[in-house]
Amino acid sequence: MVKRAGGSLLLSIKIDRSAPQPVSTQLCIALRDLILSGGFLPGERLPASRTLARDLGLSRTTIIEVFDRLVAEGLVQSHTGAGTFVSEVLATQRPLPPQPERPARLQAAPRLSTVMAQALQRFGERLRLPHAPRAFTTALPAFDAFPMAQWARLSAKYLRGGRDEVMGYGDPDGAPALRRALAAHLRANRGIACDPEQLFIVGGAQQAFHLIGSTLLNPGDKVWFENPGAIGARNSLIACGAELVPIPVDADGLRVEDALLRAPRFRLAFVTPSHQQPLGSVMSLERRFALLHAAERAGAWVVEDDYDGEFFFAGRPPPTLKSVDTTGLVIHVGTFSKSLFPALRLGYLLAPPGLVDTFRTIMRRFVQGVPSHTQAVVAAFIDEGHFSAHVRRMRQLYLERHDTLVAACHARLGGLLEIVPTHGGLHTIARLPAGVSELLVSREADERGVTASPIGRFAIEPVADNGLVLGFGGVGTKVIEAGVEVLGQVLEAQANFNRQGRTRRNPASVATSCSLQMDRRPNPMQG
């Protein structure tokens, strides 16, 4: 610690000799901060190099080196025989003094756009980082069943091959080989006839949603949005300034008649018709045509998220909305996050003819694209038939895991919840009895190593469904069965308190009591 003569504090400098940062750099940063914050006034003389060296336990050579750096930065001036002084220039150019501490939200708000500041306020709860696969985590494929040997072979092939193809920037619209392979796959498996030029390769479906929103929406534009619905798409559209109009969903998908009553004039509709997220329903053909007719009358766009569309358990997957579109208003979005694996960050946007030139310009001006090597490997994976074979195997595997979940719930949780079998995908829902809190059950399960997302988390406004979203794709049957046992313990504990007439207590108190009650029982997710 160095002090002025007379005992007044000059500065406090801490040098950590065990840190990877050189001591000269540490001292330079400390002196720079003191000068810029007003610790030293313009024209004031710095302590002599010998004094600083003695008090800090450093060599004089180190002190002189630091002074030279500060001179080079223009913060101090050295006068031979007189010493080193703070630059007089700082008298007129010194940065503003630090402001009193304020809440982070208030500090950040003036620096954000109005649209983003409002979006961040609406997002509410803090985002939780993903964890390792565990029972009932949604949107995770079966990592344990991925054909890693085939993938590694193709990856190595392209790393050894032409460097220009995999190391350059590549086509901003997407690798031509991947767009051709994808167009052929969509034609054969999803009933979509398109040209490769209509396809744009993006960094996952989330990026596609943001590109669509920022391209087609003005702040305040109304968007029909399924309620409950896809959280990622919801966040992207809100961040673009959209006014989301929550539309109820039933067994036939989005209720178009309700949407017309709530917002007859709308700019865009967002739907997951093949496997509604999160309820799992398939949009009926009647509803699909009603949606297309409504969009045509309003001059609106329709975004189809082909969520889980590849994984239909019995027969061919349902047709896409794009395959029956004669209006040219449907923008089809897909991803390889679940059909392959999420770390790819690879998706695609299929633009209608009227938007191809627009998206081509946007991709080339504003989007850097997906790594060329990744695109080359995926294209070969599709062309050699590995992708179709993998999807077929995964349909069977996910059906087995789905059936394990349904059977375990019937055997262990009868009367505690109603498991709803689904036609495909990687998740299903379970409805809870009236009076049982989905939020409390989710919180208690999470504490015991099980992810059971409440349906309400997917909703913009309250929905009638009280239940849980249960993923089954990413873990094996033993983990699924152990997870069902945990849910049984959680639900039994809450049912016991309800029977005892204690539901009027604060939910946090009930949660604590439930935890104490259940902690006496072995947790099947441990050991």
C-alpha positions in Angstrom: 0.0 0.0 0.0 1.4 3.4 -1.0 0.5 6.6 0.8 1.1 10.3 0.5 3.5 12.0 2.9 1.6 13.1 5.9 -0.5 9.9 6.0 -3.3 10.8 3.5 -4.2 7.9 1.2 -2.6 8.2 -2.2 -3.6 5.0 -3.8 -4.1 1.3 -2.9 -2.4 -1.0 -5.3 -2.5 -4.8 -5.0 0.0 -6.8 -6.9 -0.6 -10.6 -7.2 2.6 -12.3 -8.0 0.8 -15.6 -8.5 -1.5 -14.3 -11.2 -0.7 -15.1 -14.9 -0.8 -11.3 -15.7 2.7 -9.7 -15.4 3.2 -7.4 -12.4 4.0 -4.6 -14.8 0.6 -4.9 -16.5 -1.2 -5.1 -13.1 0.5 -1.9 -12.0 -0.1 -0.1 -15.3 -3.8 -0.9 -15.1 -4.0 0.3 -11.5 -2.3 3.6 -12.2 -4.4 4.1 -15.4 -7.6 3.6 -13.4 -6.5 6.0 -10.7 -5.7 8.7 -13.3 -8.9 8.3 -15.3 -11.1 8.2 -12.1 -9.6 11.4 -10.7 -7.3 9.9 -8.1 -4.6 12.0 -9.7 -5.5 15.5 -10.9 -4.2 16.9 -14.2 -0.7 18.3 -13.7 -0.2 16.4 -10.4 3.2 14.7 -9.9 3.2 10.9 -9.6 5.3 9.3 -6.8 9.0 8.9 -7.8 10.0 5.6 -9.3 12.3 4.8 -6.4 9.4 5.4 -3.9 7.0 3.2 -5.8 9.6 0.5 -6.2 10.3 0.5 -2.5 6.7 0.6 -1.3 5.4 -2.0 -3.8 8.4 -4.3 -3.5 9.1 -4.1 -7.3 12.2 -3.3 -9.2 12.8 0.3 -10.4 13.1 -1.0 -13.9 9.5 -2.3 -13.7 8.2 1.1 -12.5 10.0 2.9 -15.3 8.6 0.5 -17.8 5.1 1.3 -16.5 5.7 5.0 -16.6 6.9 4.7 -20.2 3.7 2.8 -21.2 1.5 5.6 -19.6 3.5 8.2 -21.5 2.9 6.3 -24.7 -0.8 6.3 -23.9 -0.8 10.1 -23.4 -1.9 9.9 -19.8 1.3 11.2 -18.2 4.2 13.4 -19.3 7.8 12.9 -18.1 10.0 15.9 -17.5 13.7 15.1 -17.0 14.9 16.1 -13.6 11.4 17.1 -12.4 9.4 13.8 -12.5 6.3 12.3 -14.1 3.1 14.3 -14.2 -0.5 13.6 -15.1 -1.3 15.1 -18.5 -2.9 18.5 -18.6 -5.1 17.3 -21.5 -7.2 15.4 -19.0 -8.4 18.6 -17.5 -10.8 19.0 -20.4 -11.1 15.4 -21.6 -11.4 13.4 -18.4 -14.2 10.8 -18.6 -17.3 11.4 -16.6 -17.1 10.4 -12.9 -18.7 7.1 -12.1 -22.5 7.3 -11.4 -24.1 6.1 -8.2 -25.0 2.5 -8.4 -28.4 1.8 -9.8 -30.3 -1.5 -10.5 -28.8 -3.2 -13.5 -32.1 -2.9 -15.5 -32.2 0.8 -15.0 -28.5 1.2 -16.0 -28.9 -0.9 -19.2 -32.3 0.5 -20.4 -31.0 3.8 -21.9 -28.4 1.8 -23.9 -31.0 -0.6 -25.4 -33.4 -0.1 -28.3 -37.0 0.4 -27.2 -38.0 -2.9 -28.8 -35.3 -5.0 -27.1 -35.8 -3.3 -23.7 -39.5 -4.1 -23.8 -38.7 -7.7 -24.9 -36.3 -8.3 -22.1 -38.9 -7.1 -19.6 -41.5 -9.5 -21.0 -39.1 -12.5 -20.9 -39.2 -12.4 -17.2 -37.6 -15.5 -15.6 -33.9 -16.0 -15.9 -32.8 -18.4 -18.5 -31.5 -21.7 -17.1 -28.4 -23.2 -18.8 -28.9 -26.7 -20.3 -27.7 -29.6 -18.2 -26.8 -33.2 -19.1 -29.7 -35.4 -20.3 -31.9 -36.5 -17.5 -35.5 -37.9 -17.2 -38.1 -35.9 -19.2 -35.8 -33.2 -20.6 -37.5 -32.0 -23.8 -36.1 -31.5 -27.3 -33.1 -33.8 -26.8 -32.5 -36.7 -29.2 -31.0 -40.0 -28.4 -27.2 -39.3 -28.3 -26.5 -42.9 -27.3 -28.0 -44.1 -30.6 -26.3 -41.7 -33.0 -24.2 -43.4 -35.8 -21.0 -41.7 -34.7 -18.7 -44.0 -36.7 -20.3 -42.9 -40.0 -20.3 -39.3 -39.0 -16.7 -39.4 -38.0 -15.7 -41.0 -41.3 -17.5 -38.3 -43.3 -16.1 -35.6 -41.1 -12.5 -36.9 -41.5 -13.0 -37.2 -45.3 -13.9 -33.6 -45.7 -11.1 -32.4 -43.4 -8.6 -34.4 -45.5 -10.2 -33.2 -48.7 -10.4 -29.9 -50.5 -9.5 -27.1 -48.2 -11.2 -24.4 -50.3 -14.5 -26.2 -49.9 -14.5 -26.5 -46.1 -12.2 -23.7 -44.9 -13.5 -20.8 -46.9 -16.6 -18.6 -46.2 -18.7 -20.6 -48.6 -22.0 -19.6 -50.2 -23.9 -17.3 -47.8 -27.2 -19.0 -48.8 -25.9 -22.4 -47.8 -23.7 -25.0 -49.5 -25.2 -25.9 -52.9 -24.6 -29.6 -52.2 -26.6 -29.4 -48.9 -29.4 -27.4 -50.5 -29.7 -30.0 -53.3 -29.7 -32.9 -50.9 -32.2 -31.2 -48.6 -34.6 -30.3 -51.5 -34.6 -34.0 -52.6 -35.2 -35.1 -49.0 -38.1 -32.7 -48.5 -39.7 -33.8 -51.8 -39.4 -37.5 -50.9 -40.2 -37.4 -47.2 -42.2 -34.3 -46.5 -44.2 -33.8 -49.7 -42.6 -30.5 -50.5 -41.7 -29.7 -54.1 -39.1 -26.9 -54.1 -36.0 -25.7 -55.9 -32.7 -25.7 -54.0 -32.6 -21.9 -54.6 -35.5 -21.5 -52.2 -33.6 -23.1 -49.3 -31.4 -21.0 -47.0 -29.2 -22.7 -44.5 -29.2 -21.0 -41.1 -27.8 -21.6 -37.6 -30.8 -23.5 -36.3 -34.6 -22.8 -36.4 -34.2 -20.0 -33.8 -32.1 -17.9 -36.3 -34.7 -18.6 -39.0 -37.4 -17.2 -36.7 -35.4 -14.1 -36.0 -34.6 -13.5 -39.7 -38.3 -13.9 -40.6 -39.4 -11.5 -37.8 -36.8 -8.8 -38.5 -37.5 -9.0 -42.3 -41.3 -9.1 -42.3 -42.5 -7.5 -39.1 -42.8 -3.9 -38.0 -43.0 -3.1 -34.2 -46.6 -3.6 -33.1 -47.6 -6.0 -36.0 -50.0 -8.6 -34.8 -48.9 -12.3 -35.0 -51.3 -15.2 -34.4 -49.4 -17.5 -32.0 -50.4 -20.9 -30.6 -51.2 -20.7 -26.9 -49.5 -22.7 -25.4 -46.7 -22.5 -28.0 -43.0 -22.7 -28.9 -41.0 -20.7 -26.4 -38.0 -20.1 -28.7 -40.1 -18.7 -31.6 -42.1 -16.6 -29.1 -39.0 -15.0 -27.8 -37.6 -14.3 -31.3 -40.8 -12.6 -32.5 -41.1 -10.6 -29.3 -37.6 -9.4 -29.8 -38.6 -8.2 -33.2 -41.3 -6.0 -31.7 -44.3 -8.2 -32.7 -47.5 -8.1 -30.7 -48.3 -11.8 -30.2 -52.0 -12.7 -30.2 -52.4 -15.9 -28.2 -54.7 -18.3 -30.0 -56.2 -21.4 -28.2 -55.1 -24.9 -29.5 -57.2 -28.1 -29.4 -56.9 -31.6 -30.8 -57.1 -30.2 -34.3 -54.5 -27.5 -33.8 -54.7 -23.7 -33.8 -58.4 -22.6 -33.6 -58.6 -20.4 -36.7 -62.1 -19.2 -35.9 -60.9 -17.9 -32.5 -58.0 -16.2 -34.2 -60.3 -14.4 -36.6 -62.3 -13.0 -33.7 -59.3 -11.9 -31.8 -57.3 -10.3 -34.6 -58.9 -10.3 -38.0 -56.1 -8.1 -39.3 -52.8 -9.8 -38.7 -49.4 -9.7 -40.3 -48.1 -13.2 -39.6 -49.3 -16.6 -38.2 -46.9 -19.0 -36.5 -47.9 -22.7 -36.2 -46.4 -26.1 -35.4 -48.9 -28.2 -37.4 -47.1 -31.6 -37.5 -46.6 -32.0 -33.8 -47.9 -29.0 -31.8 -45.5 -27.7 -29.3 -46.1 -28.6 -26.5 -49.5 -30.3 -26.6 -48.6 -32.7 -29.5 -51.8 -32.4 -31.6 -51.8 -32.6 -35.4 -53.5 -29.7 -37.3 -56.4 -31.1 -39.2 -56.6 -30.6 -43.0 -59.7 -28.4 -42.5 -57.9 -26.1 -40.1 -54.9 -25.9 -42.5 -57.0 -24.7 -45.4 -58.9 -22.3 -43.1 -55.5 -20.8 -42.0 -54.3 -20.5 -45.5 -57.5 -18.8 -46.6 -57.4 -16.4 -43.7 -53.8 -15.5 -44.5 -54.6 -14.9 -48.1 -57.5 -12.6 -47.2 -55.4 -10.6 -44.7 -52.3 -10.5 -46.9 -50.4 -12.2 -44.1 -47.5 -14.7 -44.0 -47.6 -18.1 -42.3 -44.6 -19.6 -40.6 -44.6 -23.4 -40.4 -42.2 -24.8 -37.8 -41.9 -28.5 -38.8 -41.4 -29.4 -35.1 -40.7 -33.1 -34.7 -42.2 -33.7 -38.2 -39.8 -36.5 -39.0 -40.7 -38.7 -36.1 -44.2 -40.1 -36.7 -44.6 -43.5 -35.1 -47.1 -45.2 -37.4 -47.0 -44.9 -41.2 -45.8 -41.8 -43.0 -45.6 -38.4 -41.2 -48.5 -36.0 -41.7 -48.2 -33.7 -44.7 -46.6 -30.4 -44.1 -48.6 -27.2 -44.4 -46.2 -26.1 -47.2 -47.2 -29.2 -49.2 -50.8 -28.0 -49.5 -50.0 -24.3 -49.9 -51.2 -22.8 -53.1 -51.1 -19.2 -51.8 -47.3 -18.8 -51.8 -47.5 -17.4 -48.3 -46.0 -20.3 -46.2 -42.5 -20.1 -45.0 -41.3 -23.5 -43.9 -38.7 -23.9 -41.2 -36.9 -27.0 -40.1 -33.9 -28.0 -38.1 -31.4 -30.9 -37.6 -31.2 -30.4 -33.9 -33.4 -33.4 -33.1 -33.1 -35.5 -36.3 -29.2 -35.4 -35.8 -28.0 -33.4 -32.8 -28.4 -29.9 -31.4 -24.7 -29.0 -31.3 -24.8 -28.8 -35.1 -26.7 -25.5 -34.9 -28.0 -26.2 -38.4 -31.5 -25.4 -39.7 -33.1 -24.3 -42.9 -35.6 -21.8 -44.1 -37.7 -22.6 -47.2 -38.8 -19.3 -48.7 -41.8 -18.9 -51.0 -40.9 -17.6 -54.5 -41.9 -14.1 -53.6 -39.4 -13.9 -50.8 -36.4 -15.7 -52.4 -34.6 -12.5 -53.6 -35.2 -10.8 -50.3 -33.8 -13.5 -48.2 -30.9 -14.0 -50.6 -29.9 -10.3 -50.1 -30.3 -10.6 -46.4 -28.2 -13.7 -46.1 -25.4 -12.2 -48.3 -25.4 -8.8 -46.5 -26.1 -9.6 -42.8 -25.7 -13.4 -42.1 -22.3 -15.1 -42.1 -23.8 -18.6 -42.4 -23.0 -22.0 -41.0 -19.5 -23.6 -41.1 -18.8 -25.0 -44.5 -17.4 -28.3 -43.1 -20.6 -29.0 -41.1 -22.7 -28.4 -44.2 -20.5 -30.7 -46.3 -20.8 -33.5 -43.8 -24.6 -33.2 -43.5 -25.0 -33.1 -47.3 -23.0 -36.4 -47.6 -24.8 -37.9 -44.7 -28.1 -37.3 -46.6 -26.8 -38.3 -50.0 -25.4 -41.6 -48.8 -28.7 -42.6 -47.2 -27.5 -42.4 -43.6 -29.9 -39.7 -42.7 -33.1 -41.5 -43.8 -31.9 -44.8 -42.2 -31.1 -43.0 -38.9 -34.5 -41.3 -38.8 -36.2 -44.7 -39.4 -34.2 -46.2 -36.5 -35.0 -43.3 -34.3 -38.8 -43.6 -34.9 -38.7 -47.1 -33.6 -36.5 -46.2 -30.6 -38.6 -43.2 -29.7 -41.8 -45.3 -30.0 -40.2 -47.8 -27.5 -39.3 -45.1 -25.1 -42.7 -43.5 -25.5 -44.4 -46.8 -24.7 -42.1 -47.3 -21.7 -43.2 -43.9 -20.3 -46.9 -44.5 -20.9 -46.8 -48.0 -19.3 -44.8 -46.8 -16.3 -47.2 -43.9 -15.7 -50.2 -46.2 -15.9 -48.5 -48.7 -13.5 -47.2 -46.2 -11.0 -49.2 -43.0 -11.3 -52.7 -44.1 -11.9 -55.0 -41.6 -10.3 -52.2 -39.2 -9.8 -51.9 -37.9 -13.4 -53.3 -38.7 -16.8 -50.5 -39.5 -19.3 -51.6 -38.6 -22.9 -50.1 -40.9 -25.5 -48.8 -39.1 -28.6 -48.5 -40.0 -32.3 -44.9 -39.1 -32.6 -42.1 -36.7 -31.6 -39.9 -36.7 -28.5 -42.3 -35.6 -25.8 -45.8 -35.9 -24.6 -47.9 -34.3 -21.9 -49.4 -35.5 -18.6 -52.5 -33.8 -17.1 -52.7 -33.2 -13.4 -55.9 -33.3 -11.3 -57.5 -30.1 -10.2 -55.9 -28.6 -7.2 -52.5 -30.0 -7.9 -50.0 -27.3 -8.8 -48.0 -28.0 -12.0 -45.4 -25.4 -10.9 -44.9 -27.0 -7.5 -44.7 -30.5 -9.0 -42.1 -29.2 -11.5 -40.1 -27.5 -8.8 -40.1 -30.5 -6.5 -39.1 -32.9 -9.4 -36.3 -30.6 -10.5 -34.9 -30.7 -6.9 -34.8 -34.5 -7.2 -33.1 -34.6 -10.6 -36.1 -34.8 -12.9 -37.1 -32.2 -15.5 -40.9 -31.9 -15.8 -41.8 -28.6 -17.4 -45.2 -27.1 -16.5 -47.5 -26.5 -19.5 -48.0 -23.0 -18.3 -44.4 -22.2 -19.1 -45.3 -22.4 -22.8 -48.3 -20.1 -22.5 -48.7 -16.4 -23.2 -51.9 -16.2 -21.2 -53.3 -18.8 -18.8 -54.6 -22.0 -20.4 -57.0 -24.7 -19.2 -54.4 -27.5 -19.3 -52.8 -28.1 -15.9 -50.0 -30.6 -16.4 -46.4 -31.4 -17.4 -44.4 -31.7 -20.6 -42.4 -34.9 -20.4 -39.6 -35.6 -22.9 -38.7 -39.2 -23.5 -36.3 -39.1 -26.5 -33.0 -38.4 -24.8 -32.7 -41.0 -22.1 -33.1 -44.8 -21.9 -35.9 -46.9 -20.4 -34.3 -47.3 -17.0 -34.0 -43.6 -16.5 -37.5 -43.1 -17.7 -38.8 -45.6 -15.2 -36.8 -44.0 -12.4 -38.1 -40.6 -13.3 -41.7 -41.9 -13.1 -40.9 -43.1 -9.6 -39.7 -39.7 -8.6 -42.9 -38.1 -10.0 -44.9 -40.6 -8.0 -43.2 -39.6 -4.8 -43.7 -35.9 -5.6 -47.4 -36.3 -6.5 -48.1 -38.5 -3.5 -46.6 -36.0 -1.2 -48.7 -33.2 -2.6 -51.8 -35.4 -2.6 -51.3 -36.2 1.1 -51.1 -32.5 2.0 -54.2 -31.8 -0.1 -56.1 -34.5 1.8 -55.0 -33.0 5.1 -56.6 -29.7 4.1 -53.3 -27.9 4.0 -53.6 -26.5 0.4 -54.3 -23.0 1.7 -50.8 -22.7 3.0 -48.2 -20.7 1.1 -46.9 -22.8 -1.9 -43.3 -22.2 -0.7 -44.2 -23.7 2.7 -45.9 -26.6 1.1 -42.9 -27.2 -1.1 -40.6 -27.2 1.9 -42.9 -29.6 3.8 -43.1 -31.9 0.8 -39.3 -31.9 0.5 -38.9 -32.8 4.1 -41.5 -35.6 3.7 -39.9 -37.0 0.6 -36.3 -36.8 1.7 -37.0 -39.8 4.0 -37.4 -42.0 0.9 -34.6 -43.1 -1.4 -34.2 -41.2 -4.6 -34.1 -43.6 -7.6 -32.2 -40.9 -9.6 -29.3 -41.2 -7.3 -26.8 -44.0 -6.7 
